[in-house]
Amino acid sequence: MNSIQLSIIECSSQSHSNPAINILNDDPNKVWLAEKNQQKADLLIQLNKEIIINKIILLNAGSHCVEILVGKSKEKSIFKVIIPNTQLMSPNEIKNNTNSNRKFEFPSDKFPRLVKNEKWDQIMIKISHIGIGPNDTIGLSYLEIKGGELANTTSQQSRERKIPTSLLSLFSKSTNTNQVDLSVKNLQKDDNLKKDDDLKKPQNLKKRKKKIEKDNESDNKQIKKEKKKQSKKSKDTKKSKDTKNKKDTKDTKDTKNRKDIKDKKDKKDTKDKKDKKDKKDKKDKKDKKIQKIQKIQKIYKR
């Protein structure tokens, strides 16, 4: 298994001092932590090429649960579950805040059948806080993906028929080693032929067909579930955007109304000032006229 080069595409939450890029470093002192009081966080990672994933290794940093999905960069927004939601800390550990930095390895024999045999180049990691114990920050310290062009055959080799010691003991010490090897190969060949015959039996074919249909149905349900999640997320985003636009429109309208009211008030004040001035000028003019008349009357009296 080869180590794969990883790079960060996007992260839903990361603290300033502990960014998501730290998850790709070997330094245990550098971790990815979400912002405080975050109940969950998502991290999307790009692989340098499409591979069949044989093992996923991660080091926890206070996360209570993790779920891992895989996708392809050419098929945007379509992800399949490779590791279902898994608890990384027990309730007691969460309550006492212990064992929060354990290492976890997920081999390919734990992956869904239809996922582990495909090639992928994107990994989505979802970490979460289950809502009990101290609400500290959640995160991960380290992530490593192992894989290659072919699926891991270790589990297949382990299922090959082992020749009982009792059979090997039937051969005498003088028996040629090549004859023993040939006998072992023949036994394995007979075993494989027997397996092929079993698969060809109608009842076994029906069982296998039912199992494949069941697996396909399970995978289709998972795909529908993921699509539903993505659709809900898109709707929530749109709803949030619409709410923001409505608020902005309302704020703009309120600002305009306040401006109109101020303009009307200023206009009224200006008019009142003008009217007051005109009234005063008129009064002054009238007073002057009266004074003039009085002056003339005084002259005539003399």
Stockholm file with secondary structure:
# STOCKHOLM 1.0

chainA/1-302         MNSIQLSIIECSSQSHSNPAINILNDDPNKVWLAEKNQQKADLLIQLNKEIIINKIILLNAGSHCVEILVGKSKEKSIFKVIIPNTQLMSPNEIKNNTNSNRKFEFPSDKFPRLVKNEKWDQIMIKISHIGIGPNDTIGLSYLEIKGGELANTTSQQSRERKIPTSLLSLFSKSTNTNQVDLSVKNLQKDDNLKKDDDLKKPQNLKKRKKKIEKDNESDNKQIKKEKKKQSKKSKDTKKSKDTKNKKDTKDTKDTKNRKDIKDKKDKKDTKDKKDKKDKKDKKDKKDKKIQKIQKIQKIYKR
#=GR chainA/1-302 SS CEECCEEEEEESCCCSSSCGGGGGSSCTTCCEECCTTCSEEEEEEEEEEEEEEEEEEEEESSCSEEEEEEEETTEEEEEEEEEEEEESSCHHHHHHTCSTTCEEEEEGGGSCHHHHTSEEEEEEEEEECCSCSCCCCCEEEEEEEEEESSCCCHHHHHTSCCCCHHHHTTSCTTSCHHHHHHHHHHHHHHHHHHHHHHHHSHHHHHHHHHHHHHHHHHHHHHHHHHHHHHHHHHHHHHHHHHHHHHHHHHHHHHHHHHHHHHHHHHHHHHHHHHHHHHHHHHHHHHHHHHHHHHHHHHHHHC
#=GC SS_cons         CEECCEEEEEESCCCSSSCGGGGGSSCTTCCEECCTTCSEEEEEEEEEEEEEEEEEEEEESSCSEEEEEEEETTEEEEEEEEEEEEESSCHHHHHHTCSTTCEEEEEGGGSCHHHHTSEEEEEEEEEECCSCSCCCCCEEEEEEEEEESSCCCHHHHHTSCCCCHHHHTTSCTTSCHHHHHHHHHHHHHHHHHHHHHHHHSHHHHHHHHHHHHHHHHHHHHHHHHHHHHHHHHHHHHHHHHHHHHHHHHHHHHHHHHHHHHHHHHHHHHHHHHHHHHHHHHHHHHHHHHHHHHHHHHHHHHC
//
